Amino acid sequence: TDFFTPKKKASSDIWYKEPWMLLVVGGPVVVVIAAIITGFIAWQGEDKVIAKDYYKHGLNINKDIFRDAKANEYKMQGKAKLDSVTGKILLQLEGKTTLPSSVIFSASFTTSNSVYEQIQKISLTQVQPGIYEGELKMPSATDSVSLALWHVQIEATDWRLTADWHDPMHSSLQLQATN
């Protein structure tokens, strides 16, 4: 055999046993598997980034900032407690203004059965000066695990208080006007 004559490949070599094949096919296979895993993780932990009525929220931003400033000016504060058995909410409010005869209580939460957040608005009526009461339609017991955080808003015509209520089934909520 001559030194410059290339060796002939044995006919028993199979294409997938070639080391170069690992470089040609291996990279794209790893990328496809990583993309599938990333897609699965993203699907399981999807966020509710945009509210259903995002346009309406955008139009009300200036109004909400004004109402938050009014609550701060009035030194509004409160405490809310939920009776998870009856669904009654008891709210105690105080501030340097005349309190209205009713306030709107909004609670938004995400249930395990729903892709969208649910918002409940109820009117709390004054039962004593500074004490309000109302009845909230409670979600089913199977959803109580996902109800560990509520976004709460208490509002009157010219002011509002907002807060996150951690574990509303077992704790009370302290509301304070924001600066």
LUMMINU-658829 format. One record per residue: y, z, x of N, C-alpha, C in turn; residue in three letters; residue number from 1. Coordinates in steps of 0.02 Angstrom, whole numbers. Layout:
N
((Y,Z,X),(Y,Z,X),(Y,Z,X),'ala',NUM)
...
This chain:
179
((-59,0,41),(0,0,0),(62,0,43),'thr',1)
((109,-34,20),(173,-41,55),(218,17,36),'asp',2)
((260,38,84),(306,94,72),(357,80,18),'phe',3)
((379,19,11),(431,1,-38),(403,-18,-106),'phe',4)
((343,-21,-113),(313,-39,-177),(308,24,-220),'thr',5)
((338,22,-280),(336,82,-322),(265,96,-346),'pro',6)
((254,162,-357),(188,181,-383),(184,161,-456),'lys',7)
((127,141,-475),(116,125,-546),(99,188,-583),'lys',8)
((128,193,-642),(117,252,-683),(47,251,-711),'lys',9)
((18,310,-713),(-49,314,-743),(-42,303,-817),'ala',10)
((-87,268,-845),(-83,252,-917),(-96,313,-960),'ser',11)
((-120,367,-932),(-135,426,-972),(-74,471,-983),'ser',12)
((-15,456,-949),(45,495,-960),(72,483,-1031),'asp',13)
((85,537,-1067),(110,532,-1135),(185,545,-1135),'ile',14)
((222,510,-1179),(295,512,-1178),(324,582,-1185),'trp',15)
((295,625,-1227),(323,691,-1238),(306,741,-1182),'tyr',16)
((266,720,-1135),(251,763,-1078),(297,748,-1019),'lys',17)
((339,699,-1027),(387,682,-974),(441,736,-969),'glu',18)
((460,757,-910),(512,809,-903),(580,785,-926),'pro',19)
((596,721,-920),(661,696,-942),(668,697,-1018),'trp',20)
((613,694,-1051),(614,695,-1124),(641,762,-1150),'met',21)
((627,815,-1115),(653,881,-1133),(729,881,-1133),'leu',22)
((760,848,-1084),(833,845,-1080),(862,799,-1134),'leu',23)
((828,744,-1149),(854,696,-1197),(849,723,-1269),'val',24)
((794,754,-1286),(782,777,-1354),(798,852,-1362),'val',25)
((788,891,-1311),(795,964,-1315),(865,987,-1335),'gly',26)
((916,958,-1304),(985,978,-1320),(1003,968,-1393),'gly',27)
((994,908,-1419),(1009,898,-1491),(968,941,-1538),'pro',28)
((906,955,-1521),(864,998,-1563),(892,1069,-1565),'val',29)
((913,1094,-1507),(943,1161,-1504),(1007,1163,-1545),'val',30)
((1049,1111,-1542),(1111,1109,-1579),(1097,1108,-1655),'val',31)
((1048,1070,-1677),(1031,1067,-1748),(1007,1135,-1773),'val',32)
((964,1168,-1734),(939,1234,-1754),(996,1284,-1757),'ile',33)
((1041,1283,-1708),(1099,1328,-1708),(1144,1315,-1769),'ala',34)
((1153,1252,-1787),(1194,1235,-1845),(1163,1261,-1910),'ala',35)
((1098,1256,-1916),(1064,1281,-1976),(1071,1357,-1980),'ile',36)
((1062,1392,-1925),(1069,1464,-1924),(1141,1484,-1941),'ile',37)
((1190,1450,-1912),(1260,1465,-1926),(1277,1452,-1999),'thr',38)
((1252,1398,-2026),(1263,1382,-2097),(1233,1436,-2142),'gly',39)
((1174,1460,-2126),(1142,1513,-2165),(1184,1577,-2163),'phe',40)
((1208,1596,-2104),(1249,1656,-2097),(1314,1648,-2137),'ile',41)
((1345,1590,-2133),(1408,1578,-2169),(1396,1580,-2245),'ala',42)
((1341,1554,-2268),(1325,1553,-2340),(1314,1624,-2366),'trp',43)
((1279,1666,-2327),(1265,1734,-2348),(1326,1779,-2348),'gln',44)
((1374,1767,-2304),(1432,1811,-2298),(1496,1778,-2319),'gly',45)
((1494,1733,-2368),(1554,1697,-2387),(1608,1743,-2415),'glu',46)
((1670,1730,-2398),(1726,1769,-2421),(1758,1735,-2481),'asp',47)
((1790,1776,-2522),(1829,1749,-2578),(1901,1743,-2552),'lys',48)
((1915,1690,-2516),(1979,1682,-2482),(2034,1666,-2532),'val',49)
((2021,1624,-2580),(2073,1601,-2626),(2059,1628,-2695),'ile',50)
((2108,1660,-2725),(2101,1686,-2793),(2101,1627,-2841),'ala',51)
((2072,1638,-2900),(2070,1585,-2950),(2139,1561,-2969),'lys',52)
((2186,1608,-2977),(2253,1590,-2997),(2302,1597,-2939),'asp',53)
((2285,1566,-2883),(2325,1572,-2821),(2396,1547,-2831),'tyr',54)
((2406,1496,-2872),(2473,1468,-2882),(2518,1520,-2917),'tyr',55)
((2491,1552,-2967),(2528,1603,-3004),(2546,1661,-2957),'lys',56)
((2499,1682,-2915),(2512,1735,-2867),(2569,1716,-2819),'his',57)
((2568,1655,-2797),(2620,1631,-2752),(2689,1632,-2783),'gly',58)
((2694,1615,-2847),(2758,1615,-2882),(2784,1686,-2892),'leu',59)
((2739,1735,-2895),(2759,1804,-2910),(2770,1847,-2848),'asn',60)
((2767,1818,-2788),(2773,1858,-2727),(2840,1894,-2724),'ile',61)
((2895,1860,-2736),(2961,1892,-2733),(2968,1947,-2786),'asn',62)
((2941,1935,-2845),(2943,1984,-2898),(2903,2046,-2878),'lys',63)
((2845,2036,-2847),(2803,2092,-2826),(2836,2133,-2770),'asp',64)
((2870,2100,-2724),(2905,2135,-2670),(2961,2178,-2700),'ile',65)
((2996,2151,-2748),(3049,2189,-2782),(3020,2250,-2818),'phe',66)
((2964,2241,-2853),(2933,2296,-2890),(2906,2349,-2844),'arg',67)
((2879,2330,-2785),(2856,2379,-2736),(2915,2419,-2709),'asp',68)
((2972,2386,-2697),(3032,2420,-2672),(3058,2469,-2725),'ala',69)
((3055,2450,-2789),(3077,2495,-2842),(3032,2557,-2845),'lys',70)
((2967,2548,-2837),(2921,2606,-2838),(2938,2653,-2780),'ala',71)
((2955,2625,-2723),(2974,2666,-2665),(3041,2702,-2679),'asn',72)
((3087,2666,-2710),(3152,2697,-2727),(3143,2754,-2777),'glu',73)
((3098,2746,-2824),(3084,2798,-2874),(3038,2853,-2848),'tyr',74)
((3013,2846,-2786),(2967,2895,-2756),(2904,2903,-2799),'lys',75)
((2878,2846,-2822),(2819,2847,-2866),(2757,2868,-2827),'met',76)
((2717,2909,-2858),(2652,2927,-2830),(2607,2947,-2888),'gln',77)
((2543,2945,-2875),(2497,2962,-2928),(2427,2977,-2902),'gly',78)
((2386,2997,-2949),(2316,3013,-2933),(2274,2988,-2992),'lys',79)
((2221,2952,-2976),(2178,2925,-3029),(2107,2951,-3019),'ala',80)
((2074,2963,-3074),(2004,2986,-3072),(1966,2948,-3125),'lys',81)
((1905,2929,-3108),(1862,2891,-3154),(1802,2932,-3173),'leu',82)
((1788,2936,-3238),(1726,2966,-3262),(1677,2909,-3270),'asp',83)
((1630,2902,-3224),(1585,2845,-3223),(1537,2844,-3283),'ser',84)
((1526,2901,-3315),(1481,2904,-3372),(1515,2875,-3434),'val',85)
((1576,2897,-3448),(1611,2874,-3508),(1655,2813,-3495),'thr',86)
((1672,2800,-3432),(1716,2744,-3416),(1789,2760,-3426),'gly',87)
((1806,2823,-3437),(1876,2842,-3447),(1911,2852,-3380),'lys',88)
((1972,2828,-3378),(2015,2836,-3319),(2070,2884,-3337),'ile',89)
((2081,2933,-3295),(2135,2981,-3303),(2183,2970,-3245),'leu',90)
((2246,2957,-3261),(2297,2943,-3211),(2354,2992,-3218),'leu',91)
((2372,3023,-3162),(2430,3068,-3161),(2484,3035,-3119),'gln',92)
((2543,3023,-3149),(2598,2990,-3115),(2659,3035,-3112),'leu',93)
((2696,3028,-3058),(2760,3062,-3053),(2808,3019,-3012),'glu',94)
((2870,3026,-3027),(2922,2989,-2992),(2991,3007,-3018),'gly',95)
((3042,2983,-2984),(3111,2998,-3004),(3138,2945,-3050),'lys',96)
((3102,2935,-3105),(3122,2888,-3157),(3089,2909,-3222),'thr',97)
((3111,2881,-3276),(3080,2894,-3340),(3014,2855,-3343),'thr',98)
((2960,2891,-3355),(2895,2858,-3357),(2885,2823,-3424),'leu',99)
((2856,2763,-3423),(2845,2726,-3486),(2789,2758,-3527),'pro',100)
((2785,2736,-3590),(2733,2764,-3634),(2663,2735,-3619),'ser',101)
((2661,2679,-3582),(2597,2652,-3561),(2607,2613,-3496),'ser',102)
((2554,2609,-3457),(2554,2570,-3395),(2493,2526,-3395),'val',103)
((2496,2473,-3355),(2439,2428,-3348),(2399,2448,-3287),'ile',104)
((2335,2456,-3295),(2289,2472,-3240),(2246,2410,-3228),'phe',105)
((2250,2383,-3168),(2210,2324,-3150),(2162,2344,-3095),'ser',106)
((2099,2328,-3104),(2048,2340,-3053),(2012,2275,-3040),'ala',107)
((2008,2255,-2977),(1970,2195,-2961),(1914,2214,-2913),'ser',108)
((1856,2186,-2925),(1798,2200,-2884),(1751,2140,-2887),'phe',109)
((1706,2136,-2839),(1657,2083,-2837),(1589,2112,-2854),'thr',110)
((1554,2082,-2902),(1488,2106,-2919),(1435,2066,-2883),'thr',111)
((1376,2093,-2879),(1322,2058,-2844),(1298,1998,-2885),'ser',112)
((1311,1997,-2950),(1288,1942,-2993),(1338,1884,-2995),'asn',113)
((1399,1895,-2971),(1451,1846,-2979),(1479,1823,-2912),'ser',114)
((1496,1760,-2909),(1526,1733,-2848),(1600,1750,-2848),'val',115)
((1631,1755,-2906),(1703,1768,-2911),(1716,1842,-2921),'tyr',116)
((1777,1861,-2903),(1796,1930,-2915),(1813,1937,-2989),'glu',117)
((1799,1996,-3016),(1815,2010,-3086),(1877,2054,-3087),'gln',118)
((1923,2038,-3131),(1984,2077,-3138),(1985,2105,-3209),'ile',119)
((1992,2171,-3213),(1999,2203,-3279),(2069,2233,-3283),'gln',120)
((2104,2216,-3336),(2169,2245,-3350),(2164,2285,-3414),'lys',121)
((2183,2348,-3410),(2182,2389,-3470),(2249,2426,-3474),'ile',122)
((2267,2443,-3535),(2328,2481,-3546),(2310,2555,-3549),'ser',123)
((2342,2594,-3507),(2334,2667,-3508),(2391,2696,-3549),'leu',124)
((2375,2737,-3598),(2427,2766,-3640),(2440,2838,-3619),'thr',125)
((2502,2858,-3627),(2523,2925,-3608),(2496,2976,-3658),'gln',126)
((2458,3025,-3633),(2431,3078,-3676),(2472,3142,-3669),'val',127)
((2504,3151,-3612),(2550,3206,-3597),(2602,3177,-3550),'gln',128)
((2658,3211,-3541),(2707,3185,-3493),(2677,3176,-3423),'pro',129)
((2677,3114,-3400),(2651,3099,-3333),(2575,3091,-3329),'gly',130)
((2540,3098,-3384),(2466,3092,-3385),(2447,3036,-3433),'ile',131)
((2408,2989,-3406),(2388,2930,-3443),(2312,2926,-3446),'tyr',132)
((2288,2895,-3499),(2216,2890,-3508),(2199,2821,-3537),'glu',133)
((2142,2796,-3517),(2118,2732,-3543),(2044,2725,-3531),'gly',134)
((2015,2674,-3561),(1943,2664,-3555),(1929,2598,-3520),'glu',135)
((1890,2601,-3468),(1872,2542,-3428),(1802,2520,-3446),'leu',136)
((1793,2456,-3456),(1726,2429,-3469),(1688,2429,-3404),'lys',137)
((1639,2472,-3398),(1602,2480,-3336),(1550,2425,-3327),'met',138)
((1544,2399,-3266),(1492,2350,-3251),(1423,2384,-3256),'pro',139)
((1371,2343,-3257),(1304,2370,-3263),(1286,2413,-3202),'ser',140)
((1236,2455,-3210),(1215,2501,-3157),(1189,2464,-3096),'ala',141)
((1162,2404,-3106),(1135,2366,-3049),(1190,2342,-3003),'thr',142)
((1252,2336,-3029),(1308,2314,-2988),(1344,2371,-2954),'asp',143)
((1325,2433,-2967),(1363,2490,-2941),(1362,2493,-2865),'ser',144)
((1311,2465,-2834),(1308,2465,-2760),(1365,2423,-2732),'val',145)
((1381,2367,-2765),(1433,2322,-2739),(1503,2344,-2761),'ser',146)
((1508,2399,-2799),(1573,2422,-2823),(1602,2478,-2781),'leu',147)
((1587,2477,-2717),(1610,2531,-2673),(1684,2525,-2657),'ala',148)
((1716,2469,-2670),(1788,2460,-2657),(1820,2423,-2715),'leu',149)
((1871,2453,-2743),(1911,2420,-2795),(1981,2410,-2769),'trp',150)
((2011,2356,-2788),(2082,2344,-2774),(2119,2361,-2839),'his',151)
((2161,2412,-2837),(2192,2439,-2897),(2267,2426,-2897),'val',152)
((2293,2412,-2956),(2365,2402,-2964),(2386,2437,-3029),'gln',153)
((2434,2483,-3023),(2464,2516,-3081),(2534,2488,-3087),'ile',154)
((2551,2464,-3148),(2616,2432,-3153),(2651,2447,-3219),'glu',155)
((2716,2449,-3214),(2761,2453,-3272),(2805,2392,-3268),'ala',156)
((2858,2389,-3308),(2899,2328,-3309),(2937,2318,-3245),'thr',157)
((2961,2372,-3212),(3003,2362,-3153),(2974,2390,-3088),'asp',158)
((2916,2420,-3088),(2885,2446,-3027),(2810,2437,-3029),'trp',159)
((2779,2444,-2971),(2705,2441,-2968),(2681,2481,-2907),'arg',160)
((2621,2508,-2912),(2586,2542,-2858),(2521,2506,-2846),'leu',161)
((2504,2494,-2784),(2441,2462,-2768),(2404,2503,-2716),'thr',162)
((2337,2500,-2718),(2296,2537,-2670),(2225,2511,-2673),'ala',163)
((2187,2526,-2621),(2115,2513,-2620),(2080,2579,-2636),'asp',164)
((2034,2576,-2683),(1998,2635,-2704),(1928,2631,-2677),'trp',165)
((1914,2671,-2626),(1849,2672,-2595),(1803,2719,-2634),'his',166)
((1746,2693,-2654),(1695,2731,-2691),(1723,2763,-2754),'asp',167)
((1747,2724,-2802),(1778,2751,-2862),(1730,2792,-2906),'pro',168)
((1665,2781,-2899),(1617,2818,-2940),(1613,2892,-2919),'met',169)
((1634,2907,-2857),(1625,2975,-2831),(1689,3006,-2803),'his',170)
((1744,2971,-2803),(1805,2999,-2773),(1866,2982,-2815),'ser',171)
((1920,3019,-2804),(1982,3004,-2840),(2026,2961,-2795),'ser',172)
((2077,2931,-2825),(2122,2886,-2790),(2191,2917,-2784),'leu',173)
((2218,2916,-2725),(2287,2937,-2712),(2331,2875,-2708),'gln',174)
((2383,2871,-2749),(2428,2815,-2749),(2496,2837,-2721),'leu',175)
((2523,2796,-2678),(2588,2811,-2646),(2626,2745,-2643),'gln',176)
((2690,2747,-2656),(2732,2688,-2651),(2736,2667,-2577),'ala',177)
((2733,2601,-2566),(2737,2575,-2498),(2808,2559,-2479),'thr',178)
((2822,2561,-2414),(2890,2545,-2391),(2900,2471,-2385),'asn',179)
